[in-house]
Amino acid sequence: MLFLILKGCYLSIMKVQTAFRLDEELIERIKERAKAQKRSLNNYVEYLLYKDVGDIPNESTEAALEEARLGKSLESIDDLDDLLHGL
């Protein structure tokens, strides 16, 4: 488990170790790109995967999006600064 500290709060991220079989030439090209970006191979592959599928919403977000589409539980915002200050 990895712990990150953000503004005094702890955020844990579960990491799962797994194995893949990849074409030898492909893995060498990925290693080169990772090195050029000063990333580890693992970090670069994770970065690529997040770029592709990282924006898939979870169930809670899907439900909120559906509520918004249907106009349920919507509040009007009169002052954006007040809203942001309250977060």
C-alpha positions in Angstrom: 0.0 0.0 0.0 1.3 3.4 -0.9 0.5 6.5 1.3 0.5 10.0 0.0 0.3 13.1 2.1 -1.8 15.9 0.6 -2.3 19.0 2.7 -1.9 17.0 5.9 -4.2 14.2 4.9 -3.2 10.7 4.2 -4.4 9.1 1.0 -3.8 5.4 0.5 -3.5 3.8 -3.0 -3.7 0.1 -3.4 -1.2 -1.2 -5.9 -1.5 -4.7 -7.4 1.5 -6.5 -8.8 0.8 -8.3 -12.1 2.6 -9.7 -15.1 2.1 -9.2 -18.8 3.7 -10.8 -21.8 4.7 -8.2 -24.4 6.5 -8.3 -27.7 10.3 -7.8 -27.1 10.6 -4.9 -29.5 7.5 -3.2 -28.0 8.9 -3.4 -24.5 12.2 -2.0 -25.6 10.5 1.0 -27.2 8.4 1.5 -24.1 11.6 1.4 -22.0 13.2 4.1 -24.3 10.2 6.4 -24.0 10.1 5.9 -20.2 13.8 6.8 -19.9 13.3 9.8 -22.1 10.6 11.1 -19.8 12.7 10.2 -16.7 10.1 7.7 -15.6 10.4 4.1 -14.4 9.0 1.5 -16.7 6.2 0.8 -14.3 5.3 4.5 -13.9 5.3 5.1 -17.6 3.0 2.1 -18.4 0.7 3.2 -15.6 0.7 6.8 -17.0 -0.2 5.4 -20.5 -3.0 3.3 -19.0 -4.4 6.2 -17.1 -4.4 8.4 -20.2 -6.5 5.7 -22.0 -8.9 4.5 -19.3 -8.2 6.7 -16.2 -11.2 8.9 -16.9 -13.8 6.1 -16.7 -16.2 7.3 -14.0 -17.0 5.1 -11.0 -20.6 4.1 -10.0 -21.0 7.1 -7.7 -19.9 9.5 -10.5 -22.1 7.8 -13.0 -25.1 8.2 -10.7 -24.3 11.9 -10.1 -24.0 12.4 -13.9 -27.4 10.7 -14.5 -29.0 12.8 -11.8 -27.6 15.9 -13.5 -28.9 14.8 -16.9 -32.4 14.3 -15.4 -32.2 17.6 -13.4 -32.5 15.9 -10.0 -31.1 17.5 -6.9 -29.6 20.5 -8.7 -28.8 23.7 -6.8 -28.3 27.0 -8.5 -25.0 28.7 -7.9 -25.2 32.4 -7.4 -21.6 33.1 -6.4 -18.8 30.7 -7.6 -16.3 32.2 -5.0 -18.7 31.3 -2.2 -19.1 27.8 -3.5 -15.4 27.2 -3.9 -14.7 28.7 -0.4 -17.2 26.3 1.1 -15.4 23.2 -0.3 
